[in-house]
Structure formats: structure tokens, C-alpha cells
Amino acid sequence: MAEESAEATSDTSGGVTGAMLRGHGPVEERGRDVDFSLKCIKGKRIPIIVTVVITALTITIIALAAMKTPPCPGCPPHVTAACSDGWVGYQGKCYYFSETEGNWNNSQSNCSSLNSSLTSIDSLPELDFMLRYKGVPYHWIGLRREQGEGQPWKWTNGTIFNNLFPVRGEGQCTYLDEYGVSSSRCYSERHFICKRPDKCSRRKPSAAGGDTIFKIT
């Protein structure tokens, strides 16, 4: 009987110990799972933080670059030039349509005093613009030729006229009338048109020397 009791005790004790040992295994496994999950969360969090920081830095750099290199402070859109009061903007140029009259030489002198010159005409759309805007009065432009047969037409900067448009009349100085470009004696009194680059444009001398640089005020 004593042996049976001891044996039962041993079995009981062994069962309890075995149960305790068996129960201890899953606890350790669960602990390891928790540690692994925390490591995974931390591992995923680092790339997200790095991505956010890089994105913020990129946005900051782009914003600073845009602030440092403005295309032209205070410039309106391309079609409307940045011109002084009393001047009219068109395609990067400023035009002054005078209210007073003078002969061709005086008109050129008046334009020079405004840091400009009697207007040249570089394209047919530019000619159309000036014809529309000038109104009824005739206006001197910067095309002239010397007296004498066969003398070429030249702009005020010395560029030879390329026959972009017809010039009517037999005079030496040209002006705009209601039909286009005509010529007459240079001592006639007329209004005049001055032209210069706008404040956001800077014309560089061409290879042919056809362009001039005007000081903008």
C-alpha cells in the first residue's frame, strides 16, 4: 500500500510538473511573438519617418529656389509690357504716342530725351498695332533716307530697311497715316511715336549690329 501511495504521489507530482512544463512553452513563444511584432513595427516606422523628412526637405528646397530666382519681379503677363505711365506696352516693347507735334529731327530728339528712339517696325502685326492705336493724327516713325536717287531707307540705328511694307511718296522721312507708311519732307510738323524695350526685357546687339540697347528709367 505504501508503494502504491508513493507511486501515485510520484505520478501526481510528475503530472503537475509536466503540465507546468508544458504550459511554460506557449508563454515563451507568445513573448517571442510580441517582441518580434514590436521589432517589425519599429522597423516599419523608420522608413516612413525617413520618407516624410525627405519629402519635407524637397518641398523646402523647391520653395527656396523659386523665391531666389523670380523670372522678373513685378512683371505682368507677356502680352502686357511693364511700361512707365504714358507708355503703351506691346510684345515686350513700350510705345509713346506723342500729343505734341514736331519735325522729324525734333521728334527724334524728343524720343532720345525719353531714353528711346523713333519707332522701328519689325513685323506686320506691330505695324497693325500702331495703326490701330495712333488714332487720326499722322505720326513720324524712325525710317529715313538721304537725298539723292537710289538712297536706301534706314532706321535710326543704321539698319537698312528690308522692304517689309511699301512706302508711299517721294520724301525722305516716313510717317504713319490712315493707309500705312508714307513719306514726306522731314521739316513737316507731325506727331511721333517713340519705342524702347520694357523694363523686363533687355535686347542684346545682334550679329548684324541691328539692335541697340536703351537705358530704362
C-alpha positions in Angstrom: 0.0 0.0 0.0 2.8 2.3 0.8 4.4 1.7 -2.5 1.1 2.3 -4.3 0.7 5.6 -2.4 4.2 6.7 -3.3 3.8 5.7 -6.8 0.5 7.7 -7.0 2.2 10.6 -5.4 5.0 10.3 -8.0 2.6 10.2 -10.8 0.6 13.1 -9.5 3.7 15.1 -8.9 5.1 14.2 -12.3 1.8 15.1 -14.0 1.7 18.5 -12.3 5.3 19.2 -13.2 4.7 18.0 -16.7 1.7 20.2 -17.0 3.6 23.1 -15.7 6.4 22.5 -18.1 4.0 22.1 -21.0 2.2 25.3 -20.0 5.5 27.2 -19.9 6.4 26.6 -23.5 3.5 28.6 -25.1 4.1 31.6 -22.8 7.7 31.9 -24.0 6.5 31.6 -27.6 3.9 34.3 -27.1 6.6 36.5 -25.6 8.8 36.0 -28.5 5.9 36.8 -30.9 5.3 40.1 -29.1 9.0 41.0 -29.3 9.1 40.2 -33.0 5.9 42.3 -33.6 7.4 45.3 -31.8 10.5 45.0 -33.8 8.5 44.8 -37.0 6.5 48.0 -36.1 9.7 49.8 -35.2 11.3 48.6 -38.4 8.4 49.9 -40.5 8.2 53.2 -38.7 11.8 54.2 -39.6 11.3 54.2 -43.4 8.1 56.2 -43.0 9.8 58.8 -41.0 12.7 59.0 -43.4 10.3 59.4 -46.3 8.4 62.2 -44.6 11.6 64.0 -43.8 12.9 63.7 -47.4 9.6 64.9 -48.8 9.6 68.0 -46.5 13.2 68.8 -47.4 12.4 68.5 -51.1 9.4 70.9 -50.8 11.5 73.4 -48.8 14.3 73.4 -51.4 11.9 73.9 -54.3 10.2 76.8 -52.5 13.5 78.5 -51.7 14.7 78.1 -55.3 11.5 79.7 -56.6 11.9 82.6 -54.1 15.6 83.2 -55.1 15.1 83.2 -58.9 11.9 85.1 -59.8 11.6 85.5 -63.6 11.0 89.2 -63.3 9.8 90.9 -60.1 6.5 92.7 -60.7 6.3 91.8 -64.4 2.8 91.4 -65.8 2.0 88.7 -68.4 3.9 88.7 -71.6 1.3 90.5 -73.8 1.2 93.5 -71.4 4.6 95.1 -71.1 6.0 96.6 -68.0 5.9 100.2 -69.1 6.0 103.6 -67.4 2.9 105.8 -67.2 2.0 107.3 -70.6 3.6 104.5 -72.5 1.7 101.6 -74.1 3.0 98.0 -73.9 3.0 95.5 -76.8 5.1 92.3 -77.2 7.9 93.3 -74.8 8.2 96.9 -76.1 6.9 100.3 -74.8 5.5 102.9 -77.2 5.0 106.6 -76.6 2.4 108.3 -78.9 3.1 112.0 -78.6 0.4 114.6 -78.0 2.6 117.4 -79.4 4.0 117.9 -82.9 7.4 118.5 -84.3 9.5 117.9 -87.4 11.3 114.6 -87.9 14.6 115.7 -86.3 13.0 117.3 -83.3 10.8 114.3 -82.8 13.9 112.1 -82.8 15.5 114.4 -80.2 12.3 114.2 -78.0 12.5 110.4 -78.1 16.2 110.4 -77.2 15.4 112.6 -74.2 13.0 109.8 -73.1 15.7 107.1 -73.4 14.2 105.8 -76.6 14.1 106.4 -80.4 11.6 107.0 -83.1 9.9 103.6 -83.6 11.1 100.9 -85.9 8.7 98.4 -87.3 9.9 94.8 -87.1 6.8 92.9 -88.2 3.4 93.5 -89.8 1.5 92.7 -86.6 3.5 95.5 -84.9 2.6 97.9 -87.8 -1.1 96.9 -87.4 -0.9 97.6 -83.7 0.5 101.1 -84.2 -2.0 102.0 -86.9 -4.9 101.0 -84.6 -3.6 102.8 -81.6 -2.3 106.1 -83.2 -5.8 107.4 -84.0 -6.4 110.0 -86.7 -3.2 112.1 -86.4 -0.1 111.3 -88.6 2.9 110.1 -86.6 6.6 110.2 -87.5 8.5 106.8 -87.4 12.2 106.1 -87.4 12.7 105.3 -91.1 14.6 107.9 -93.2 16.8 108.1 -96.3 19.2 110.7 -97.6 18.5 113.0 -100.5 19.6 111.6 -103.8 18.5 109.0 -106.3 18.8 105.4 -105.2 19.5 106.2 -101.5 18.3 103.3 -99.2 15.8 103.6 -96.4 17.4 103.2 -93.0 16.2 103.0 -89.4 17.6 105.4 -86.8 20.1 102.7 -85.7 21.5 102.4 -89.2 19.8 99.2 -90.2 18.8 99.1 -93.8 15.1 98.7 -94.4 14.1 95.2 -95.6 11.1 96.3 -97.6 8.7 94.7 -95.1 5.9 97.0 -96.2 5.5 99.6 -99.0 6.5 103.2 -98.5 4.4 105.7 -100.5 5.6 109.1 -101.6 9.0 110.7 -102.6 10.0 112.2 -99.4 13.0 111.5 -97.1 11.2 110.9 -93.8 8.4 108.4 -93.1 5.2 108.6 -91.0 2.0 106.6 -90.4 -1.2 107.7 -92.0 -4.6 106.1 -92.3 -3.4 103.7 -95.0 0.1 102.6 -93.8 3.5 104.2 -94.2 4.1 107.3 -96.3 7.0 109.7 -96.8 7.3 113.5 -97.0 9.8 116.3 -96.3 11.4 116.0 -92.9 10.5 119.6 -91.9 6.8 118.9 -91.7 5.2 119.1 -88.3 3.6 115.8 -87.1 3.1 113.7 -84.0 5.6 111.0 -83.4 6.0 107.5 -81.9 8.9 106.5 -79.6 9.8 103.0 -78.8 12.0 101.2 -76.2 12.2 97.8 -74.5 10.0 97.3 -71.5 11.6 97.1 -68.0 11.6 93.3 -68.1 13.3 93.0 -71.5 16.9 93.6 -72.4 17.7 93.5 -76.1 21.2 92.3 -77.0 23.2 93.6 -80.0 22.7 91.2 -83.0 25.4 89.9 -85.1 24.5 92.3 -87.8 24.5 95.2 -85.4 20.9 95.9 -86.0 19.7 96.2 -82.4 20.6 98.8 -79.8 20.5 98.9 -76.0 18.4 101.5 -74.4 18.7 102.6 -70.8 15.5 102.1 -68.9 14.3 104.6 -66.3 
